[in-house]
Amino acid sequence: MKELLRLARRRQPELLRVLERLVRTESPSNQKPAVDRCARLLAAEWRCRGARVEFLRQKHRGDHLFVDTRLGPARAQGQLFSTAAGGQILLLGHMDTVYDIGTLQRMPWRLAGGRARGPGVFDMKAGLSIALFAAQLLRELRIAPKKRIVCLWTSDEEIGSESSRKFIEREARRSDAVLVLEPSTGLAGKLKTARKGVGEAEIIVTGRAAHAGLNPEDGINAVHELALQIERIMHLNELKRGTTVSVNVVEGGNRSNVIADRARALVDLRATTMAEARALEKRLHALKPILPGAKLEIRGGINRPPMERKNSAALFRHAQVLADDMGLELGESFVGGGSDGNFTAALGVPTLDGLGGVGEGAHAQHENIVIRALPARVALIAGLLASL
């Protein structure tokens, strides 16, 4: 591990150059051409390190990128998705960010105060770079992993992973472990061993329009009904159990002098276990109209199952041993946000998350990573790949 760390420190300037190119290649989830540019850049970096890549073409979202690192047992010719007796380790992450094209103008790439800053640098282009250089270290030191090492870099994680989920679950089922290169927790660089399940519900109310002055009694106010429903929804919160419900988007009506005949709300849903997630969905979908004549429609629910610690504990202990060998302390965390690791853990595949950059400010203008933490992350990933 110390030799891996020493070599990773020597490669830090090169890693930063790659990271800069990735950050400068803006890749908002809803802009397919932009995410595709980022995928092509990342593919070129992997190819020049001897890997084989395949673009998983998408019509409406960015193309996903599958990488056969050529590390581990040899694959059969042309069988990118085959599984051999040696087993497989999956590196998982996403190329898309939450930032619109043009964000670089007000949030430019820069190095200052020991930090690298820019849109998506923390979540999660640092993770993409770390994985790339971890594989490079193994090649340079001629370390042959016991298992095949593959990567899946997706284009739509920030907007729900709708087009990528089938690929994530397919590769997870073929894997003995999944290492997720999402950012770590806090400046201590804690790994993520548990995540809440995450979902979104849409509440749609249909009422009846009427003149607000001449005959308001003939109307059914959808905004009023929605307000009453929101009060009910907020009582679904059970903070002691980790179940949270937040109404964060509300729309309704079109003119102040017309009784609103339609209103809607978007609701964020989170739960710590699958049982709690199902109970929350059941209570939400059991809501009934309150005002006479109002109609209520409820769509959606939990779309990312919880990542429970039982699927991460053994991998985390192994990572701790490797960190100890480098003289580093490694902690763990339970977080409310979800990732694609939720899908793999829900399948029962050992999954360890938060292995990417150490920093802060995800999705915010001050997003940044700690530069000096990069080599240890590269060495840790390389050590995991070599020893699992």
Secondary structure as UniProt FT lines:
FT   HELIX           2..10
FT   HELIX           12..24
FT   TURN            29..30
FT   HELIX           32..47
FT   TURN            48..50
FT   STRAND          52..56
FT   STRAND          64..68
FT   TURN            77..78
FT   TURN            80..81
FT   TURN            85..86
FT   STRAND          88..94
FT   TURN            101..102
FT   HELIX           103..105
FT   STRAND          110..112
FT   TURN            113..114
FT   STRAND          115..117
FT   TURN            119..120
FT   HELIX           121..125
FT   HELIX           126..140
FT   TURN            141..142
FT   STRAND          148..154
FT   HELIX           157..159
FT   TURN            162..164
FT   HELIX           165..173
FT   STRAND          177..180
FT   TURN            186..189
FT   STRAND          190..195
FT   STRAND          197..206
FT   TURN            212..214
FT   HELIX           216..218
FT   HELIX           222..234
FT   TURN            235..236
FT   HELIX           239..241
FT   STRAND          243..252
FT   TURN            256..257
FT   STRAND          262..271
FT   HELIX           274..285
FT   TURN            292..293
FT   STRAND          295..304
FT   HELIX           309..311
FT   HELIX           313..325
FT   TURN            326..327
FT   STRAND          332..335
FT   HELIX           341..346
FT   TURN            347..348
FT   STRAND          351..353
FT   STRAND          359..360
FT   TURN            362..363
FT   TURN            365..366
FT   STRAND          368..370
FT   HELIX           371..373
FT   HELIX           374..387
//
